[in-house]
Amino acid sequence: MGAAKKNKTIEGQTVATSVKGLATGSWTRVATTTAETKGETAHTLYDVKYHLVRTHNKNYLGGYTYTDSKVDAFTGQVQYTIERHRRF
């Protein structure tokens, strides 16, 4: 028997693990030189009702920005957002 998985939560909302058909990540090339393949990555997390609860963007220098959203479970409206940023 395997170990039990612990559900991740963001702002008290359980993160969905099966999000077939939704955009979950991307990689964008940053134009530096023709030989370099530096890029920025982004990923998105959803709650169990498929409301967007976190976006995380990491730049090619190592800095990042992520935004957490608290969504009303009944109406689906955003109650508040928290943005965190780190620059290198």
Secondary structure as a PSIPRED ss2 file (coil, helix, strand):
# PSIPRED VFORMAT (PSIPRED V4.0)

   1 M C   1.000  0.000  0.000
   2 G C   1.000  0.000  0.000
   3 A C   1.000  0.000  0.000
   4 A C   1.000  0.000  0.000
   5 K C   1.000  0.000  0.000
   6 K C   1.000  0.000  0.000
   7 N C   1.000  0.000  0.000
   8 K C   1.000  0.000  0.000
   9 T E   0.000  0.000  1.000
  10 I E   0.000  0.000  1.000
  11 E C   1.000  0.000  0.000
  12 G C   1.000  0.000  0.000
  13 Q E   0.000  0.000  1.000
  14 T E   0.000  0.000  1.000
  15 V E   0.000  0.000  1.000
  16 A C   1.000  0.000  0.000
  17 T C   1.000  0.000  0.000
  18 S C   1.000  0.000  0.000
  19 V C   1.000  0.000  0.000
  20 K C   1.000  0.000  0.000
  21 G C   1.000  0.000  0.000
  22 L C   1.000  0.000  0.000
  23 A C   1.000  0.000  0.000
  24 T C   1.000  0.000  0.000
  25 G E   0.000  0.000  1.000
  26 S E   0.000  0.000  1.000
  27 W E   0.000  0.000  1.000
  28 T E   0.000  0.000  1.000
  29 R E   0.000  0.000  1.000
  30 V C   1.000  0.000  0.000
  31 A C   1.000  0.000  0.000
  32 T C   1.000  0.000  0.000
  33 T C   1.000  0.000  0.000
  34 T C   1.000  0.000  0.000
  35 A C   1.000  0.000  0.000
  36 E C   1.000  0.000  0.000
  37 T C   1.000  0.000  0.000
  38 K C   1.000  0.000  0.000
  39 G E   0.000  0.000  1.000
  40 E E   0.000  0.000  1.000
  41 T E   0.000  0.000  1.000
  42 A E   0.000  0.000  1.000
  43 H E   0.000  0.000  1.000
  44 T E   0.000  0.000  1.000
  45 L E   0.000  0.000  1.000
  46 Y E   0.000  0.000  1.000
  47 D E   0.000  0.000  1.000
  48 V C   1.000  0.000  0.000
  49 K C   1.000  0.000  0.000
  50 Y C   1.000  0.000  0.000
  51 H C   1.000  0.000  0.000
  52 L E   0.000  0.000  1.000
  53 V E   0.000  0.000  1.000
  54 R E   0.000  0.000  1.000
  55 T E   0.000  0.000  1.000
  56 H E   0.000  0.000  1.000
  57 N E   0.000  0.000  1.000
  58 K E   0.000  0.000  1.000
  59 N C   1.000  0.000  0.000
  60 Y C   1.000  0.000  0.000
  61 L C   1.000  0.000  0.000
  62 G C   1.000  0.000  0.000
  63 G C   1.000  0.000  0.000
  64 Y E   0.000  0.000  1.000
  65 T E   0.000  0.000  1.000
  66 Y E   0.000  0.000  1.000
  67 T E   0.000  0.000  1.000
  68 D E   0.000  0.000  1.000
  69 S E   0.000  0.000  1.000
  70 K E   0.000  0.000  1.000
  71 V E   0.000  0.000  1.000
  72 D C   1.000  0.000  0.000
  73 A C   1.000  0.000  0.000
  74 F C   1.000  0.000  0.000
  75 T C   1.000  0.000  0.000
  76 G C   1.000  0.000  0.000
  77 Q C   1.000  0.000  0.000
  78 V E   0.000  0.000  1.000
  79 Q E   0.000  0.000  1.000
  80 Y E   0.000  0.000  1.000
  81 T E   0.000  0.000  1.000
  82 I E   0.000  0.000  1.000
  83 E E   0.000  0.000  1.000
  84 R E   0.000  0.000  1.000
  85 H E   0.000  0.000  1.000
  86 R E   0.000  0.000  1.000
  87 R C   1.000  0.000  0.000
  88 F C   1.000  0.000  0.000
